[in-house]
């Protein structure tokens, strides 16, 4: 797994119903809810 510098949008899925963007949350490639700064 290469650690390239990609923008958050490229590495994280959009937030879902329970993953509110209001709280700065995004989804990772596994669909897990993570903080935007973890992307």
C-alpha positions in Angstrom: 0.0 0.0 0.0 1.7 3.2 -1.2 1.4 6.3 1.0 1.1 8.9 -1.7 -0.1 12.4 -0.8 -3.6 12.4 -2.2 -6.4 14.8 -1.3 -8.8 13.5 1.2 -11.6 13.1 -1.4 -9.4 10.7 -3.3 -8.7 8.5 -0.4 -12.0 8.7 1.6 -15.5 7.8 0.5 -18.2 10.5 1.0 -19.9 10.5 4.4 -23.0 8.3 4.8 -26.2 8.7 6.8 -24.6 7.9 10.1 -21.3 9.4 9.1 -22.2 13.1 9.2 -20.0 15.6 7.4 -21.3 18.1 9.9 -19.0 16.5 12.5 -16.1 16.3 10.0 -16.5 12.6 9.3 -15.7 10.6 6.2 -15.7 7.0 5.3 -12.5 5.0 4.6 -12.3 2.3 1.9 -13.8 -0.3 4.2 -16.8 1.9 4.8 -15.7 2.7 8.4 -16.4 6.1 9.8 -13.3 8.1 10.4 -12.4 11.7 11.1 -11.6 13.9 8.1 -8.0 14.5 9.3 -7.4 10.7 9.2 -8.0 10.5 5.5 
